[in-house]
Amino acid sequence: ERAYGSYEALLAADDVDVVYNSLPNSMHVEWSVRALEAGKHVLCEKPMDRRVKAVERAFDTAEREGRLLMEAFMYRHHPQTQKAAELVRDGAIGELRQLRSRFSWTLEDATDVRLFPELDGGALMDLGCYCISMQRLLAGEPELVFGRERTGGAGVDMGFTALLQFSARCFGEFQCGFDLPEASGLEAIGSDGTLVVRDPIRCRDPHVEVNGERIDVADVDRYYLQVENFSAAVRDEAEPLLGRADALGQVRAIEALYGSAASGAAVSL
């Protein structure tokens, strides 16, 4: 174990090959870019940013430097997530028509970095990004979004509600908040049935329900699986689960939802 006196000192260390960037949201891209330019591979905590151009800059840098950059959505690596996606893809509930997801908990510490607008805090960034990711995994990229926010604290969104249109026949909705009781869940409704994931992000008691029937999956540490995939990709032994395309899909939806909340109108992507 070793400590460094500054981020610059860490990036100058020749024996550091990989950096995990868990800084506040507003610092994700800047310090990921610096790490990539210093020759490090970067696992960047979600969300990478709320601006499309910033995420494009980060991945442009990774490609130019020949280094790996991955956004850290740990739940995507868990067998529960993979099973849910597999069941929807294979038609277990028929044609996918409606998605509902939620993620909330009460944040009472006024000094928490997630409550400062200058650090790109807010419920959509910290919690809603998971709801977006879950729905994109099952339905693809949204073509139209509409969002409303409840502001509080120092001016961030304490709560956010959104509607997403993935196609003329498939819609999504989600809610997230720092000002709500703890809750999480994912529901996918198709023409022939319903799929439910009770704890889609923390993956406790991992299982998927299809029309009320429980399907158990392996109880594996999602963070461990994420690190294993990332390290294998660094060694060119596996493809990274999440790359440029997924990160850009995420940030396009986030940017559009904030734009919708500000204008009061739906935004096309």
C-alpha positions in Angstrom: 0.0 0.0 0.0 1.2 3.5 -0.8 0.0 7.1 -0.5 0.7 10.0 -2.9 0.8 13.6 -2.1 -1.2 14.6 -5.1 -3.1 13.2 -8.1 -0.3 14.4 -10.3 2.2 12.4 -8.3 0.1 9.2 -8.7 -0.2 9.7 -12.4 3.6 10.2 -12.7 4.3 6.8 -11.0 5.7 4.3 -13.6 4.4 1.3 -11.7 0.8 2.3 -11.8 -1.0 0.8 -14.7 -4.7 1.3 -13.9 -6.6 4.1 -12.2 -10.1 3.8 -10.7 -11.6 7.3 -10.8 -14.2 7.7 -8.0 -13.9 11.5 -7.8 -17.1 13.7 -7.7 -19.0 13.7 -11.0 -17.6 17.0 -12.3 -14.0 15.7 -12.1 -14.6 12.4 -13.8 -13.7 13.4 -17.4 -10.9 15.8 -16.5 -9.0 13.4 -14.4 -9.8 10.4 -16.6 -8.3 12.3 -19.5 -5.2 13.2 -17.5 -4.8 9.6 -16.4 -5.2 8.3 -20.0 -2.6 10.8 -21.2 -0.3 9.6 -18.5 -0.5 6.1 -20.0 -3.0 4.6 -17.5 -6.1 2.5 -18.1 -9.1 4.0 -16.4 -12.2 2.5 -14.8 -14.3 5.6 -14.3 -17.2 5.7 -11.8 -20.6 6.3 -13.2 -21.9 8.7 -14.5 -19.0 9.7 -16.6 -20.5 13.1 -17.3 -23.8 14.9 -18.1 -22.4 16.4 -21.3 -22.0 14.4 -24.6 -19.0 16.4 -25.7 -17.1 15.7 -22.5 -17.6 11.9 -22.8 -16.6 12.0 -26.5 -13.5 13.8 -25.4 -12.6 11.1 -22.9 -13.0 8.2 -25.3 -11.2 10.1 -28.1 -8.3 10.4 -25.6 -8.4 6.7 -24.7 -8.4 5.7 -28.4 -5.5 8.1 -29.2 -3.4 6.9 -26.3 -4.2 3.2 -26.8 -5.7 2.8 -23.4 -8.9 1.3 -22.0 -11.6 3.5 -20.6 -14.8 1.9 -19.1 -17.7 3.4 -17.2 -18.3 1.6 -13.9 -21.8 0.3 -13.8 -21.1 -2.7 -11.5 -24.7 -4.1 -11.6 -24.3 -4.8 -15.4 -21.8 -7.5 -14.6 -24.0 -9.5 -12.3 -25.8 -12.7 -13.4 -29.1 -11.3 -12.3 -28.8 -8.5 -14.9 -27.7 -10.8 -17.6 -30.5 -13.2 -16.9 -33.1 -10.4 -17.1 -31.7 -9.2 -20.4 -31.6 -12.8 -21.7 -35.2 -13.5 -20.8 -36.5 -10.3 -22.4 -34.4 -10.8 -25.5 -35.6 -14.4 -25.9 -39.3 -13.5 -25.7 -40.2 -14.7 -22.2 -42.7 -11.9 -21.9 -43.5 -11.5 -25.5 -43.0 -8.1 -27.2 -41.6 -5.6 -24.8 -44.0 -2.7 -24.4 -43.5 -0.9 -21.1 -40.6 -0.4 -18.6 -40.8 0.9 -15.0 -37.8 1.5 -12.7 -37.1 3.4 -9.6 -34.2 4.1 -7.3 -34.3 6.3 -4.2 -33.1 6.8 -0.7 -33.1 9.8 1.7 -29.9 11.9 1.7 -29.8 14.1 4.8 -26.1 15.1 4.9 -26.1 18.7 3.5 -22.3 18.4 3.0 -22.5 15.4 0.7 -20.8 16.0 -2.7 -23.9 14.8 -4.5 -25.8 17.9 -3.3 -23.5 20.5 -4.9 -24.3 21.7 -8.5 -20.7 22.7 -9.1 -19.8 19.0 -8.6 -22.5 17.9 -11.0 -24.6 16.5 -8.2 -28.2 15.5 -8.3 -30.5 12.5 -8.2 -30.6 12.0 -11.9 -26.8 11.8 -12.0 -26.4 9.5 -9.0 -29.5 7.4 -9.0 -31.4 8.0 -12.3 -28.4 7.0 -14.3 -29.1 3.4 -13.2 -32.7 3.6 -14.2 -31.6 4.8 -17.6 -29.0 2.1 -18.0 -31.5 -0.7 -17.0 -34.1 0.5 -19.5 -31.5 1.0 -22.3 -30.2 -2.5 -21.7 -33.6 -4.0 -22.3 -35.1 -1.7 -24.9 -32.2 0.0 -26.7 -31.7 3.8 -27.2 -34.6 6.2 -26.5 -35.8 8.4 -29.3 -37.7 10.9 -27.2 -37.5 11.8 -23.5 -39.4 14.1 -21.1 -38.2 14.9 -17.6 -39.3 16.9 -14.5 -37.2 17.6 -11.5 -37.7 18.7 -7.9 -34.8 21.0 -6.9 -33.5 21.5 -3.4 -30.4 21.8 -1.3 -27.9 24.1 -3.1 -29.9 23.9 -6.4 -29.6 20.3 -7.6 -32.4 17.9 -8.5 -33.4 16.2 -5.3 -36.0 14.2 -7.3 -36.4 13.3 -11.0 -39.2 11.7 -12.9 -38.9 10.8 -16.6 -40.8 9.3 -19.5 -38.9 7.7 -22.4 -40.1 6.5 -25.8 -37.9 3.8 -27.3 -40.2 3.2 -30.3 -43.8 3.7 -31.3 -44.6 0.5 -29.3 -42.3 0.6 -26.3 -42.3 3.2 -23.5 -40.4 3.6 -20.2 -40.8 5.6 -17.0 -38.7 6.0 -14.0 -38.4 7.9 -10.7 -35.4 8.6 -8.5 -34.8 10.8 -5.6 -32.7 11.8 -2.5 -35.9 13.0 -0.9 -37.8 9.7 -1.0 -37.8 6.5 1.1 -35.4 3.8 0.1 -36.7 1.9 -2.9 -35.5 0.2 -6.0 -37.0 -2.1 -8.7 -37.4 -2.9 -12.3 -40.5 -4.1 -14.1 -40.6 -5.0 -17.8 -44.1 -5.6 -19.2 -44.6 -7.4 -22.5 -47.5 -8.6 -24.7 -47.4 -11.9 -22.9 -46.3 -11.3 -19.4 -44.2 -9.4 -16.9 -40.6 -9.6 -15.7 -39.7 -8.2 -12.3 -36.3 -7.6 -10.7 -36.7 -6.7 -7.0 -33.2 -5.4 -6.3 -31.7 -4.6 -9.7 -28.7 -2.5 -8.6 -27.5 -3.9 -5.2 -28.4 -7.5 -6.4 -29.3 -8.7 -2.9 -31.1 -12.1 -2.9 -30.5 -12.2 -6.6 -33.3 -13.6 -8.7 -35.7 -12.7 -11.6 -39.4 -13.2 -11.6 -41.4 -14.0 -14.8 -45.1 -14.0 -14.4 -44.7 -14.7 -10.7 -42.2 -17.6 -11.1 -38.9 -17.1 -9.3 -35.7 -17.8 -11.2 -32.6 -17.8 -9.0 -29.1 -16.8 -10.2 -25.7 -17.1 -8.6 -24.9 -14.7 -5.7 -21.7 -13.2 -6.9 -20.0 -9.9 -5.9 -20.8 -7.5 -8.7 -17.8 -5.3 -8.0 -15.5 -8.3 -8.2 -17.0 -9.3 -11.6 -16.5 -5.7 -12.8 -12.9 -5.6 -11.8 -12.3 -9.1 -13.3 -13.8 -8.0 -16.6 -11.8 -4.7 -16.7 -8.5 -6.4 -15.8 -9.0 -9.1 -18.4 -9.7 -6.5 -21.0 -6.6 -4.6 -20.0 -4.6 -7.8 -20.6 -6.4 -8.3 -24.0 -8.0 -11.5 -22.7 -11.6 -10.3 -22.9 -13.8 -7.6 -24.4 -14.8 -4.9 -22.0 -18.5 -5.3 -21.1 -19.1 -1.5 -21.4 -17.4 0.7 -23.9 -17.8 4.0 -25.8 -21.2 3.2 -27.4 -22.8 2.4 -24.1 -21.3 5.5 -22.3 -22.5 7.8 -25.1 -25.9 6.2 -25.0 -26.0 7.0 -21.3 -24.9 10.6 -21.5 -27.1 11.4 -24.5 -30.2 10.4 -22.4 -29.0 12.3 -19.3 -28.2 15.5 -21.3 -31.6 15.3 -23.0 -33.5 14.8 -19.8 -31.8 17.8 -18.1 -32.6 19.8 -21.2 -36.2 18.7 -21.0 -36.5 19.5 -17.3 -35.1 23.0 -18.0 -37.4 23.7 -21.0 -40.5 21.9 -20.0 -40.7 20.2 -23.3 -39.9 16.7 -24.6 -36.5 16.3 -26.3 -35.8 14.1 -29.3 -32.6 12.2 -29.5 
